[in-house]
């Protein structure tokens, strides 16, 4: 099975859906209730699985959630085996994904630069040119 085959994408989607539900139902206090499974990459041989997750909150919440998920790895894998019927249940590797927070921070910086540029133009007495459509 190739990495980007239709079968592999369907397996990734099904594993992601199942893991999101399993993580939502965990009772570990370290795992934040605002945890989202962003992406799942199951290897073509179904032996390993990378789980990229994001946590709404501070980076410390993400680190605590990572610790909680790593300690509950066996339980999560067992629950995954019951939910998804695969030949092999993959070994899970959890990876904290902070790309959403990075994107929000970059968007704020871009907005600040645009606002500073407009303020500088107004201070010089220039008016920003509007393009007609």
Residue pairs with C-beta under 8 A, 6 or more apart in sequence:
1 7
1 8
1 44
1 45
2 8
2 44
3 44
5 44
8 42
8 44
11 42
11 46
11 86
12 39
12 40
12 41
12 42
13 40
14 84
15 40
15 42
15 49
15 80
15 84
15 90
16 37
16 39
16 40
18 79
18 80
18 83
18 84
19 37
19 40
19 51
19 76
19 80
20 36
20 37
21 83
22 76
22 79
22 80
22 83
23 31
23 35
23 37
23 53
23 69
23 76
24 33
24 35
26 68
26 72
26 75
26 76
28 68
28 71
28 72
29 68
30 64
30 65
30 67
30 68
30 71
31 64
31 65
31 68
31 69
31 72
32 55
32 56
32 57
32 61
32 62
32 64
32 65
34 55
34 56
34 57
34 61
35 53
35 54
35 55
35 65
36 53
36 54
36 55
36 56
37 51
37 52
37 53
38 52
38 53
38 54
38 97
38 99
38 100
39 51
39 52
39 97
40 49
40 50
40 51
40 52
41 49
41 50
41 52
42 48
42 49
42 90
43 49
43 90
45 88
46 86
46 87
46 88
46 89
46 90
47 88
47 90
47 91
48 90
48 91
48 93
49 90
49 91
49 92
49 93
50 93
50 95
51 69
51 92
51 93
51 94
51 95
52 95
52 97
53 65
53 69
53 94
53 95
53 96
53 97
54 62
54 96
54 97
54 98
54 99
54 100
54 101
55 61
55 62
55 65
55 96
59 98
59 101
62 96
62 98
63 96
65 96
66 94
66 96
69 76
69 94
70 94
73 92
73 94
76 92
77 89
77 90
77 91
77 92
80 89
80 90
80 92
81 89
118 128
121 127
121 128
